[in-house]
Amino acid sequence: MEANDEAELSRTEIENRYQISGPRGESIEIPIAPEPGAVSDVTSPEAGRRHFDEHGYVVLRGYLEPGRCEAIVAAFESELKAWNGALPRYPTSAEESNRLDPHGRIENGLMGAHRWPHPELSGFTGLVSQLLAPGGAVARAASVLLGEPAVLIDSFYFEVNGNTTPHRDIDFLPSAESIAVMWMAFEDIAPGAGRLYLYPDTHRDHAPIKAHSVVTDDYSQQTLEASRRCGTVCTAPAVRRGDVIAFNGAIVHGSLATIDPESTRHSLTAHFAPTSARIERG
């Protein structure tokens, strides 16, 4: 390695920064690895409740057991990759067959894995169901953050970046007054793999809107405008296997561009609502 290369590597490691284009087209820097002492980082939902309430999100570090994460990814690889049938897909729930990218990864995100009835997929479905089960660690964290018992609404699994545009999840559940979103990383997510980003504090600026689609350009622009009004800065936490980003369903978020096409992003998103809510799907 040349001396200049060593210096550049050292600088990058010290600064722990990765430059990428942000949602507004601006250049932003995101952390390569978790930042020691970050106020958003906690190890229990109780410790993160205040930050969740004030800023709309919290990062639960190492909340899921590594072995469980590995088992879910292994079941995905062995069962989903061999499956030729149709399954509900994100974001419309339309049933489609697997659509593979040039690297053989499933690029059309999966919806409702916890309730699929197919015996051929029972290993994967069973593991996801156990993870999201009432009384489990994930449901318990959602309950703590919502301030009352929580019930699972739906789940979404991604092997690669879902390329989600700026949105607020609660806009797709117009009857819900509040939801907690649990975004679970089953592997270390590289900074160029299409990281989840959030605009802190934007949950405070939410107002109900008319029915729409996630692919509507006007909606995405309106959502970004809300982040500008709040004067908040885009954040994309570095996540490791077992980390969970929990956020208010009214916070503006999406996924950054994929810069490293060879990186995967095995992750599961789950929506939870208070048991007192009467949910009607938008």
Beta strands, then each sheet from edge to edge (+ up, - down):
strand 1: 17-21
strand 2: 27-31
strand 3: 41-42
strand 4: 57-60
strand 5: 87-88
strand 6: 95-96
strand 7: 110-111
strand 8: 150-158
strand 9: 180-185
strand 10: 196-199
strand 11: 244-248
strand 12: 252-255
strand 13: 267-274
sheet 1: 1+ 2-
sheet 2: 3+ 4+ 11- 9+ 13- 8+ 7-
sheet 3: 5+ 6-
sheet 4: 10+ 12-
end
